Amino acid sequence: MSEDKFLRIIQERGGGALGKKMGIEIIEASPHRLVATMPVEGNTQPIGLLHGGASVVLAETIGSVGAALHAGPHRMVVGLDINATHHKSATDGIVTAVATAISLGKTICSYDVVISNDKGERTCTARITCLILAER
C-alpha cells in the first residue's frame, strides 16, 4: 500500500469506529502535525474528575492517528501512553486538537497536543507517547 493511500484511509476513518461515533474529523494529517475537530454538546462533567471525557478521547485519537501515520502501512502501533492536563471543561460547540510531533523514532514517537474550544481557550494539553513494532 502506498503512503498516499494509507494517509487517505486514515483521514477517512477519522481514528476508527470510536472516532466516527464521537464525530471526530481530521482536518490535516501528516506524521509531523495533525489537526482534528470534534463536536461537544452538553458536557456537564466537572473539571475535578481525573478522566477528561471528550478532550482525552480526542487527544488519544489524534495521537493514535499520528503514530499510525509515522509507523506507516508496514509497522504497527502497539502501545499508547497519555499524560493530560485539563484547563477548562468543554461544554458545547467544537473543540479543536493540534498535535505536533516532538520525537519520531523507529520504535517510539511522541506528540504534544493542545485542545481548544471554539473561543480559543485551552481545554486540555497532553503528551502522547506511542510504541511501534518494527515489522508487521
C-alpha positions in Angstrom: 0.0 0.0 0.0 1.3 3.4 -0.9 1.9 6.1 1.7 -0.7 8.4 0.0 -3.4 5.6 0.0 -2.6 4.9 3.7 -3.0 8.6 4.5 -6.4 8.7 2.8 -7.6 5.7 4.7 -6.5 7.2 8.0 -8.3 10.5 7.2 -11.5 8.8 6.0 -11.7 6.6 9.1 -11.1 9.6 11.4 -9.5 7.4 14.1 -11.7 4.4 13.7 -15.1 3.4 15.0 -14.9 5.5 18.2 -13.7 8.5 16.2 -16.7 8.3 13.9 -19.1 7.8 16.8 -17.7 10.9 18.5 -17.8 12.9 15.3 -14.0 13.4 15.1 -13.0 15.0 11.8 -9.3 15.0 10.8 -8.6 18.3 9.1 -4.9 18.0 8.5 -2.8 14.8 8.8 1.0 14.1 8.5 3.4 12.3 10.8 4.6 15.8 11.9 1.4 17.7 12.5 -2.2 16.8 12.9 -5.4 18.9 13.3 -8.8 17.4 14.2 -12.1 18.7 15.4 -14.9 17.2 17.5 -18.3 18.5 18.5 -19.1 18.7 22.2 -22.7 19.1 23.3 -23.9 19.4 26.9 -20.8 18.2 28.6 -21.5 18.7 32.3 -18.6 16.7 33.6 -16.8 18.6 36.5 -13.2 19.6 35.8 -12.1 18.0 39.1 -12.6 14.4 37.8 -9.4 12.6 36.9 -10.6 11.4 33.5 -11.1 14.0 30.9 -14.0 12.8 28.8 -14.2 14.4 25.3 -10.7 16.1 25.5 -8.9 12.9 26.4 -10.8 10.9 23.7 -9.8 13.5 21.1 -6.1 13.6 22.4 -5.8 9.8 22.3 -7.4 9.5 18.9 -5.2 12.2 17.3 -2.1 10.7 19.0 -3.0 7.2 17.6 -3.5 8.6 14.1 -0.2 10.4 14.2 1.6 7.2 15.4 -0.1 5.2 12.6 1.0 7.7 10.0 4.5 7.7 11.4 4.6 3.9 11.6 3.3 3.6 8.0 1.5 0.7 6.5 4.2 -1.9 7.3 4.7 -1.3 11.1 2.1 -1.5 13.9 1.4 0.8 16.8 1.3 -1.4 19.9 1.1 0.9 22.9 -0.1 4.4 23.8 0.7 6.4 26.9 -1.1 9.7 27.6 -0.3 12.4 30.1 -3.1 15.0 30.1 -3.7 18.3 32.0 -7.2 19.7 31.9 -7.5 23.5 31.9 -11.2 24.1 31.3 -14.3 21.9 30.6 -15.5 22.0 27.0 -19.3 22.3 27.4 -20.7 23.0 23.9 -19.5 23.8 20.4 -16.4 22.4 18.7 -13.1 21.5 20.2 -10.0 21.5 18.0 -6.9 19.5 18.7 -3.5 20.3 17.2 -0.8 17.7 17.6 2.8 18.4 16.9 5.5 15.7 16.8 8.3 16.2 19.3 10.0 12.8 18.7 9.7 10.4 15.8 11.9 7.3 16.1 11.9 3.7 14.9 10.1 2.2 17.9 8.6 5.3 19.7 7.0 8.6 18.8 5.7 11.4 20.9 3.3 14.2 20.3 2.3 17.4 22.2 -1.4 18.0 21.8 -3.3 21.3 22.5 -7.1 21.2 22.6 -9.0 24.4 22.5 -12.7 25.3 22.5 -14.3 27.5 19.8 -13.4 30.6 21.8 -9.7 29.7 21.6 -9.4 28.8 25.2 -7.3 25.8 26.1 -9.4 22.9 27.4 -6.6 20.3 27.6 -2.9 19.8 26.9 -1.5 16.4 26.5 1.7 14.5 25.7 1.1 11.2 23.8 3.8 8.6 23.5 3.3 5.6 21.2 5.3 2.3 20.9 5.8 0.9 17.4 6.7 -2.6 16.3 9.5 -2.7 13.8 7.6 -5.0 11.4 4.0 -6.3 11.0 
